[in-house]
C-alpha cells in the first residue's frame, strides 16, 4: 500500500510540474504578441490560479463522490479528455521539461562568441535607500534575494560573419529596458551612467527600447541617456512599454538627447569609413516591420530589435548582428532549471546570451530594470560588445559567465 501511495504522490508531482509547463508556455507565447496589456495582466493572474488549482483538479479526479459533478459523462468524452490532459501533463513533467532543461544546460556557446567577462557592481552599500524611489511595488526591492540593485557590466567579444575588416575592434554599448517609473530611483540610473561614462567611449551607443512605464517619466530620458557619448553614432529604437505612453514624445526626447531613432526602418550610414545598413525593428508592437528590399545587399547589416523574437526575420533578411533585450533574462531564474516566465513566443529559447544561426549573430541583454522591480538570480545587465574579424580557425570562448 505504501508503494502505491508513493507512486501516486510521484505521479501527482510530475503531473503538476507538467501542468505548470503547459500553462506557462502558453503565457510566454501570449506575452510575446502585440496584445492588450490589460488582457495580458488578467491572463497572467488567471494562469497563476490555474497552476495553483491543480491539486484540487487532481483530488476531484480521484474522489469518486465528486466525479459525477466534475465529469458527468464518466463513460464518454469528459473522462477521455481528462485522461488525455493528464497524459499530456505527465509527458511534459517527466520527459519534455527535463529534456529541454538538459539541452539548455549543455548548449554549446555560439561560434561567434570569442570571450565573455562580467563585472558586478552592488549599488546598495554605496547608495542604500536612495535607490528605492517611489514607484509601485517599491517595497519589493527589499525582498530577500532580490538583486535589482546589483548590476552586471558584461563585455562580449563577438566575431559575426561578414564583418568588414575596418570594423575589427569596433565597440558597441547596448542598453536596454530602463523602465523609468520611479523604482529604481533616478539615483540608480545616474550611478550606472557614471560607471559607463568612466570607461572609454564606445564607437556606437545602441538603445533597445522600453524607456518609460508612466506618462510622467519622459523627463528622465534626456538628462540620463543624453550623457552617453559615442565616437561614431548613437542609435535607438522603442519597445512595447513605450507604446501606451506617448511614443512620439519618447522619440522626441531621444532625438533631443542626440540619438538617431530608427523606428521600423533602415538607413545607410558610414562607420569607420565603411558604408553599412543599420536597421530598427520595433515589432510586433509597432508596425509594419522594416522593408529591406531596397537596402544595398552587399553591405553589412546591423539591427537593433527590441525583442529576440525577430531573430528568424533577421536571418531571412541577412542581418549580420542583432542586439536586443525585452525578455529580462526571465527576471526570476530557478537553480538548475533557469528562467520560467520569459515573454517570448519561443519561450526560454532566447532568454539571454549570444546566439548564431545561418550567418546571423544575436546578443540578448537582460536589461537594466523592469515594471516590477523583481530580480532573483538574474541581475540587471549592460552589454559592451567588441567586434573582431573571424579568422579561418577562430578560437572558442575563453570565458563564458552566465546565470543559470
C-alpha positions, 0 to 999 in steps of 0.5 A: 500500500505504501508503494502505491501511495508513493507512486501516486504522490510521484505521479501527482508531482510530475503531473503538476510540474507538467501542468505548470509547463503547459500553462506557462508556455502558453503565457510566454507565447501570449506575452510575446504578441502585440496584445492588450496589456490589460488582457495580458495582466488578467491572463497572467493572474488567471494562469497563476490560479490555474497552476495553483488549482491543480491539486484540487483538479487532481483530488476531484479526479480521484474522489469518486463522490465528486466525479459525477459533478466534475465529469458527468459523462464518466463513460464518454468524452469528459473522462477521455479528455481528462485522461488525455490532459493528464497524459499530456501533463505527465509527458511534459513533467517527466520527459519534455521539461527535463529534456529541454532543461538538459539541452539548455544546460549543455548548449554549446556557446555560439561560434561567434562568441570569442570571450565573455567577462562580467563585472558586478557592481552592488549599488546598495552599500554605496547608495542604500535607500536612495535607490528605492524611489517611489514607484509601485511595488517599491517595497519589493526591492527589499525582498530577500534575494532580490538583486535589482540593485546589483548590476552586471557590466558584461563585455562580449567579444563577438566575431559575426560573419561578414564583418568588414575588416575596418570594423575589427575592434569596433565597440558597441554599448547596448542598453536596454529596458530602463523602465523609468517609473520611479523604482529604481530611483533616478539615483540608480540610473545616474550611478550606472551612467557614471560607471559607463561614462568612466570607461572609454567611449564606445564607437556606437551607443545602441538603445533597445527600447522600453524607456518609460512605464508612466506618462510622467517619466519622459523627463528622465530620458534626456538628462540620463541617456543624453550623457552617453557619448559615442565616437561614431553614432548613437542609435535607438529604437522603442519597445512595447512599454513605450507604446501606451505612453506617448511614443512620439514624445519618447522619440522626441526626447531621444532625438533631443538627447542626440540619438538617431531613432530608427523606428521600423526602418533602415538607413545607410550610414558610414562607420569607420569609413565603411558604408553599412545598413543599420536597421530598427525593428520595433515589432510586433508592437509597432508596425509594419516591420522594416522593408529591406528590399531596397537596402544595398545587399552587399553591405553589412547589416546591423539591427537593433530589435527590441525583442529576440523574437525577430531573430528568424526575420533577421536571418531571412533578411541577412542581418549580420548582428542583432542586439536586443533585450525585452525578455529580462533574462526571465527576471526570476531564474530557478537553480538548475532549471533557469528562467520560467516566465520569459515573454517570448513566443519561443519561450526560454529559447532566447532568454539571454546570451549570444546566439548564431544561426545561418550567418546571423549573430544575436546578443540578448541583454537582460536589461537594466530594470523592469515594471516590477522591480523583481530580480532573483538570480538574474541581475540587471545587465549592460552589454559592451560588445567588441567586434573582431574579424573571424579568422579561418580557425577562430578560437572558442570562448575563453570565458563564458559567465552566465546565470543559470 
